[in-house]
């Protein structure tokens, strides 16, 4: 059994098409098909259902695929360790982050790059469910998502900060002069929020429900930048996470007001799939996260924008 055969199998399972899998692996389609047939002969099982087109994997094939992911992950970890011993830590760290945590990733990236300049980052915006799936398939090294909300399965989690919620609203609204607002009051405003497929939105919906109200946003979207764009152009309000402020701040004609403490708190943190905690690149990111007071930094930035005395500092 060769690692190349396992790589071809993983590519085929991912692409679900012999031609596309061959293209990804930079080989001809006959070469890829021959390698997988040889793997089947060596293991004495049928791995792929064949017809006029790719028909999926057999139950035995699914087991082989699971082991292939583990073997290739171990091989990559070995390469990282040997490279680190020889030249210092290097390679590509693959991170999947929910949109509400994407801005925080940049706060971790800077010290990581300063400590390990030969480490590159590949950062994707994904839903929490996509992150869990991609971790299980060894297609990510680290996830950034909620660690105490919906079930994550068998993973290793490192909480980073508690997500806090603020009302972003135009200054002309009377409610903008309030020191704090309730969830019920926020629900009465024309809102722009994340779409229901996003976990952040499901958390907000639970907070609104705990207050005995439901929301029907004017605009729903799946990116932080789109929330800010529509709030600004349509003079809407939004419930934002405090972690967005360090990058997006508050538009000059708007204000942020704390919303009363919800019944439940949710931590955003790093998530690693069991064996991937052995990755040197993932461990380097964990080390950076443990060295810095990320929660304190986000709270400090929030206080600058929420404190009325800071109005003159707003851009």
Secondary structure, DSSP 4 states (H G I P E B T S, - for coil): --HHHHHHHHHHHHH-SHHHHHHHHTS-HHHHHHHHHHHHHHHTS--EEESSSEEEE-HHHHHHHHHHHHHHHHHHHHHHHHHHHHHSS-EEEEEEE-HHHHHHHHHHHHHHHHH-TTEEEEEEE--HHHHHHHHHTTS-SEEEEESSSS---SEEEEEEEE--EEEEEETTSGGGG-SEE-HHHHHTS-BEEE-TTSHHHHHHHHHHHHTT-----SEEES-HHHHHHHHHHHT-BEEEEGGGHHHH---TTEEEEEEPPPSS--EEEEEEEGGGGG-HHHHHHHHHHHHS-HHHHHHHHHHHHHSGGGGGG--
